[in-house]
Amino acid sequence: MSEVLASVGERLISHRTMCGIALEAAAAEARIDAERLAEAEAGETALEEAELHRLAAAYGTDVTAFFGGRITPLSYLAGA
């Protein structure tokens, strides 16, 4: 697992829990398979940029929040 994937996963969990949203509900809201979201939160896989944007919208934040305020995607700089 790359450090970037792990860091993004921790931020995904943090934002979801701050919103008080269960993993399954967040996945449904963002139209992502719950297992895939769980893997992303565990730092095991990178989400696509569109998926990240949908999660950010569900959490009321900007996608850069998942990357410590920086723009990173490109599947987390090829860490997927």
Phi, psi and omega in degrees: 000131180281158178297323180295313179299317180296316180296316178296318179302316179297320180291323177300314179297314182301312180294319180296315182290326176298329179277350181070032183253132175291153181306314182297321179292320178296317180298316180296316180299321183267003180056050178235142175300133183300323179294321179295318177296318178300319178294321178294318178295330178278357180078020183266340181209157176262140174275157176288157182303318179298322178295318178297320179295320179294321177295316179302317179296319179296328182267359179069037181223183177258149182302332180296339178298332179285348183239028178067029178088002179252153174274124183228321196352251192034053186045051178057046178059047175066025177275358183283000000 
